[in-house]
Amino acid sequence: MEHNSRMPITRRGLLRTGTGLGLAALGLGYGAHSASAAVSETPRFDLSQPSHDLFRDKVLHSNRVQQSFAFDSVNKRLFVAAKRSGSAEEAGDLCISELDFAGNYVSYMHLNGFGHGVAFGVRPSGSSSYLWIECDANSNGYGSKLAYIKYSAGTTLDSSSTSFSRFQPISGATEYTCSIDPVYQRMIVRYHKDGAKHIAVYNLSDTDNGNFSNPLAKFTPPPISGTPQGYTLYGSYMYFQTGNSYSSTNPEPGNTYLTSINVNTGAIAQGPTLTKAGSTLTFREPEGLAIYRTDAGEPRLFIGFASGEEGDRRSSIFYKNALI
């Protein structure tokens, strides 16, 4: 099963910033309630099984370290987020590169002042791809809201624009990122509130309509040591990645670990488990997780790494496909 291709929010013309309609008037929830339904139990990826290559050392439009990536499985596109070349770290300026599934560069889009790019999601509509991504970067360069924007090749979009919709799903939260499960049709949102990171899971049938008032699950993840480098959702399990680039104190095979978490209980299901995917890469910094299901029906957990030399960073992506 591939993405639902419902008409997106921005093409409905209802939720566009500047229409004069408040989100409350449209029934959009800012204060999420307690979980109204449990997420049905599903298989999970076995993190102890070997990884396979999608591609290695592919060129992006930005020559800086990739931050995350996401798939449009209907239109067969892969989008990779990195900081803009020459932009200050805290500016929140992102460069989104479009690749084909062989890793060939296709196009780019610049997003000024949007955020860090920790994670994002893609929703297709016809031949177009729409990004769910953080926006309105704070002084630390992290997005303070979620945005829903159309990917437009070769263009630049400023976070101050009134041409797209913004959302703050959780009352009192100050930072947001998200990822999409295209198989079970859900969105996972990671947000910062009261000094800690928390998780909420929603049906895409709700978020497609800008409705964040009915989370399926909400929890605070257990503490996991290491530098956070991405997350995603598959069924009833969240996947979390930590690690750092190679260095004199972090030699091959590195310290990249994967952990699965049950979204109904908030408990660790497996891990942290060391992954040696791409262990021979140059630099090798873990950056991003995403889910995709092949046309033959095989679900895959994709694992991203920034690779290459400084000033010429590349994208390398691998996957796991063993379920338990």
Secondary structure as GFF3:
##gff-version 3
##sequence-region A 1 324
A	DSSP	alpha_helix	9	12	.	.	.	ID=ss1
A	DSSP	beta_strand	52	58	.	.	.	ID=ss2
A	DSSP	beta_strand	66	72	.	.	.	ID=ss3
A	DSSP	beta_strand	77	83	.	.	.	ID=ss4
A	DSSP	three_ten_helix	89	91	.	.	.	ID=ss5
A	DSSP	beta_strand	94	99	.	.	.	ID=ss6
A	DSSP	beta_strand	105	112	.	.	.	ID=ss7
A	DSSP	beta_strand	121	125	.	.	.	ID=ss8
A	DSSP	beta_strand	128	137	.	.	.	ID=ss9
A	DSSP	beta_strand	143	150	.	.	.	ID=ss10
A	DSSP	beta_strand	156	158	.	.	.	ID=ss11
A	DSSP	beta_strand	165	167	.	.	.	ID=ss12
A	DSSP	beta_strand	175	181	.	.	.	ID=ss13
A	DSSP	beta_strand	186	193	.	.	.	ID=ss14
A	DSSP	beta_strand	196	203	.	.	.	ID=ss15
A	DSSP	alpha_helix	204	207	.	.	.	ID=ss16
A	DSSP	beta_strand	217	219	.	.	.	ID=ss17
A	DSSP	beta_strand	228	234	.	.	.	ID=ss18
A	DSSP	beta_strand	237	242	.	.	.	ID=ss19
A	DSSP	beta_strand	257	262	.	.	.	ID=ss20
A	DSSP	beta_strand	268	274	.	.	.	ID=ss21
A	DSSP	beta_strand	285	293	.	.	.	ID=ss22
A	DSSP	beta_strand	299	309	.	.	.	ID=ss23
A	DSSP	beta_strand	312	320	.	.	.	ID=ss24
###
